[in-house]
């Protein structure tokens, strides 16, 4: 697996998008992590950590006697993450450029977490197997991912419909599953976990940053869409402009994709 496989652009621009995404999903992800019951002194692994927002949250939860490892393929994002962790005086985080498929069967983590990663992988079951191998007996694996086509806009917006279609087609062309969310409980069960449970979340609004995510994401997938031959550069840019216009319209309701949160325990 390489960073170039991802549909959504990485690097500095990708980090800026992840900041917005983290703020939009702050409440729902906090609820998930609260339910996992992360204790002081635990060892946590954040897989596909991006700019490190969740890794920093985990580091505060486990305290100075605990530890967090964040792994990602995007070296630029990890450099930014290191700077931001240092600025927050979080010395219990280590960031590594590492592919999930290269994780060792170390069985050394109490909690393994991944958000919006599995939908970008041609072999999500194989990735989950590596995560389970890194988990201690009794540890918890928690994942969040999208059912991408289960999002909505009102009133109807042709640019929004085109965005949903192009994202799905681009992801599928790379062998990914943009609607993996409902599969997560079954995938965790097949990975050998027990005590499996799930929750569904879907932020939406008529104001705030939630309305910007479609436009920002369309901008970040533009290169992949054009490379896949699904639209021209001008067409992709036009969609970004139209989605920003929809977000500025006070009458428009915009949602994120439906998010499935699932977790299980290694027996």
C-alpha positions in Angstrom: 0.0 0.0 0.0 1.2 3.5 -0.8 0.0 7.0 0.1 -0.8 7.5 -3.6 -3.5 4.9 -3.4 -5.8 7.1 -1.3 -8.6 8.9 -3.1 -8.3 12.0 -0.8 -5.2 14.1 -1.1 -2.7 14.1 1.8 0.0 16.5 2.8 -0.5 20.0 4.2 -3.8 20.6 2.3 -5.0 17.2 3.6 -4.1 18.2 7.1 -6.2 21.3 6.9 -9.2 19.2 5.8 -8.6 16.8 8.7 -8.8 19.7 11.2 -12.2 20.6 9.9 -13.2 16.9 10.0 -12.0 16.5 13.6 -14.1 19.4 14.7 -17.2 18.2 12.9 -16.9 14.7 14.4 -15.6 15.8 17.8 -18.8 14.9 19.7 -19.4 11.6 18.1 -15.8 10.3 18.3 -15.6 11.5 21.9 -18.6 9.4 22.7 -17.0 6.4 21.1 -13.7 6.8 23.0 -15.6 7.4 26.3 -17.4 4.1 25.8 -14.1 2.3 25.2 -13.2 3.3 28.7 -9.5 4.3 28.2 -7.6 4.3 31.4 -4.5 6.1 32.6 -1.4 4.1 31.8 -2.8 2.2 28.8 -1.0 1.7 25.5 -2.9 2.9 22.4 -2.4 2.6 18.7 -4.0 5.0 16.2 -3.8 3.5 12.8 -4.0 5.9 9.9 -3.6 8.7 12.4 -3.2 11.5 9.8 -2.4 14.8 11.5 -2.7 13.2 15.0 -5.8 14.8 16.4 -7.1 11.6 17.9 -3.6 10.5 18.9 -3.4 13.6 21.0 -6.8 13.0 22.5 -5.7 9.4 23.4 -2.4 10.8 24.9 -4.4 13.0 27.2 -6.6 10.2 28.2 -3.8 7.7 29.1 -1.7 10.4 30.8 2.1 10.5 31.2 2.2 6.9 32.4 0.5 5.7 29.2 1.7 5.8 25.6 0.3 6.3 22.1 1.7 5.3 18.8 0.3 6.9 15.7 1.1 5.3 12.3 0.4 6.7 8.8 1.9 6.6 5.3 1.9 10.4 5.0 5.2 11.6 6.2 4.2 15.3 5.8 1.2 14.9 8.0 3.3 13.1 10.6 5.8 15.9 10.7 3.0 18.4 11.4 1.6 16.0 14.0 4.9 15.9 15.8 5.1 19.7 15.9 1.5 20.0 17.2 2.0 17.3 19.9 5.2 19.1 21.1 3.3 22.4 21.2 0.7 20.7 23.5 3.5 19.3 25.7 2.4 15.7 24.9 5.6 13.7 25.2 3.9 10.3 25.4 3.1 10.1 21.6 5.4 8.4 19.0 4.6 8.8 15.3 5.9 6.3 12.7 5.6 6.1 8.9 4.2 2.6 8.8 1.8 0.6 6.7 -1.0 -1.1 8.6 -0.1 -4.3 6.7 3.4 -4.1 8.2 2.2 -4.1 11.8 3.9 -6.8 13.9 2.0 -9.3 15.9 3.2 -7.6 19.0 0.1 -8.0 21.2 1.3 -4.9 23.1 -1.6 -2.4 22.8 -4.6 -2.1 25.1 -6.6 -0.1 22.5 -6.3 0.0 18.7 -8.3 2.7 16.9 -8.8 3.6 13.3 -11.1 6.2 11.7 -11.9 6.5 8.0 -9.1 4.1 7.1 -10.8 0.8 6.1 -12.9 2.4 3.3 -9.6 3.3 1.6 -8.1 -0.2 1.6 -8.6 -3.0 -1.0 -8.1 -5.5 1.8 -9.9 -4.2 5.0 -10.1 -7.7 6.5 -6.3 -8.1 6.1 -5.8 -4.8 7.8 -8.1 -5.7 10.7 -6.1 -9.0 11.1 -2.9 -6.9 11.6 -4.6 -4.6 14.1 -5.9 -7.6 16.1 -2.4 -9.0 16.1 -1.1 -5.8 17.7 -3.8 -6.0 20.4 -3.3 -7.5 23.8 -5.6 -10.2 25.1 -8.6 -8.4 26.5 -7.8 -5.3 24.5 -10.4 -3.3 22.5 -10.4 -2.5 18.8 -12.6 0.4 17.8 -13.2 1.6 14.2 -15.2 4.3 12.5 -16.0 4.4 8.8 -18.4 5.6 6.2 -21.4 4.5 4.3 -20.6 7.2 1.8 -23.7 7.2 -0.3 -25.9 7.6 2.8 -25.5 11.4 3.0 -28.0 14.1 2.0 -28.5 17.6 0.8 -31.7 19.6 0.7 -32.9 21.2 -1.5 -31.6 19.0 -4.3 -28.2 20.1 -5.7 -26.9 18.6 -9.0 -23.3 19.3 -7.9 -23.8 17.4 -4.7 -25.2 14.4 -6.6 -22.2 14.5 -9.0 -19.8 14.7 -6.0 -21.3 11.6 -4.4 -21.2 9.7 -7.7 -17.6 10.7 -8.5 -16.3 9.9 -5.0 -17.9 6.4 -5.1 -16.7 5.7 -8.7 -13.1 6.9 -7.9 -12.9 4.8 -4.7 -14.3 1.7 -6.4 -11.9 2.1 -9.3 -9.1 1.7 -6.8 -10.7 -1.4 -5.3 -12.0 0.3 -2.2 -15.4 0.1 -0.6 -16.8 3.6 0.1 -19.9 2.0 1.8 -18.0 -0.2 4.2 -19.7 1.2 7.3 -22.4 -1.4 7.7 -19.9 -4.2 7.2 -17.8 -3.3 10.2 -19.5 -5.5 12.9 -19.2 -8.5 10.6 -15.6 -7.7 9.8 -14.7 -7.5 13.5 -16.4 -10.8 14.1 -14.5 -12.4 11.3 -11.3 -11.0 12.7 -12.0 -13.1 15.9 -13.2 -10.4 18.2 -16.0 -10.8 20.8 -18.3 -8.5 22.7 -19.0 -6.6 19.4 -21.3 -3.6 19.4 -22.0 -0.7 17.1 -23.4 2.8 16.9 -24.4 5.1 14.0 -23.7 8.8 13.8 -24.4 11.4 11.1 -23.7 15.1 11.8 -25.8 17.5 9.7 -26.7 21.1 9.8 -27.8 24.4 8.3 -24.8 26.2 9.7 -21.2 25.5 10.8 -18.3 23.6 9.4 -20.4 20.4 8.7 -21.7 22.1 5.6 -18.1 22.7 4.3 -17.0 19.0 4.3 -18.5 18.1 0.9 -16.8 21.1 -0.9 -13.5 20.5 0.9 -13.6 16.8 0.2 -14.4 17.4 -3.5 -11.4 19.6 -3.7 -9.2 17.0 -2.1 -10.4 14.2 -4.5 -10.2 16.3 -7.6 -6.8 15.0 -8.7 -7.9 11.4 -8.3 -11.1 12.0 -10.1 -9.3 13.5 -13.1 -6.7 10.8 -13.1 -9.4 8.2 -13.2 -10.8 9.8 -16.3 -14.2 10.6 -14.6 -14.1 14.4 -15.1 -11.9 17.1 -16.4 -10.0 19.5 -14.2 -12.4 22.3 -15.1 -15.4 20.1 -14.3 -14.0 19.1 -10.9 -13.2 22.8 -10.1 -16.7 23.8 -11.1 -18.2 21.2 -8.7 -16.0 22.6 -5.8 -17.3 26.1 -6.5 -20.9 24.9 -6.7 -20.6 23.0 -3.4 -19.1 26.0 -1.6 -22.1 28.1 -3.0 -24.5 25.5 -1.6 -22.7 25.7 1.8 -23.1 29.5 1.9 -26.9 29.3 1.2 -28.7 29.6 4.5 -31.6 27.4 3.2 -29.3 24.4 2.4 -29.2 21.4 4.7 -26.0 19.3 4.3 -24.9 16.2 6.1 -21.8 14.0 6.3 -21.9 10.4 5.2 -23.5 8.0 7.6 -20.8 6.9 10.1 -20.7 3.4 11.6 -18.8 3.0 14.8 -18.0 -0.6 15.8 -15.9 -2.1 18.5 -15.0 -5.5 19.9 -12.7 -7.2 22.4 -9.9 -9.7 21.9 -10.7 -12.7 24.1 
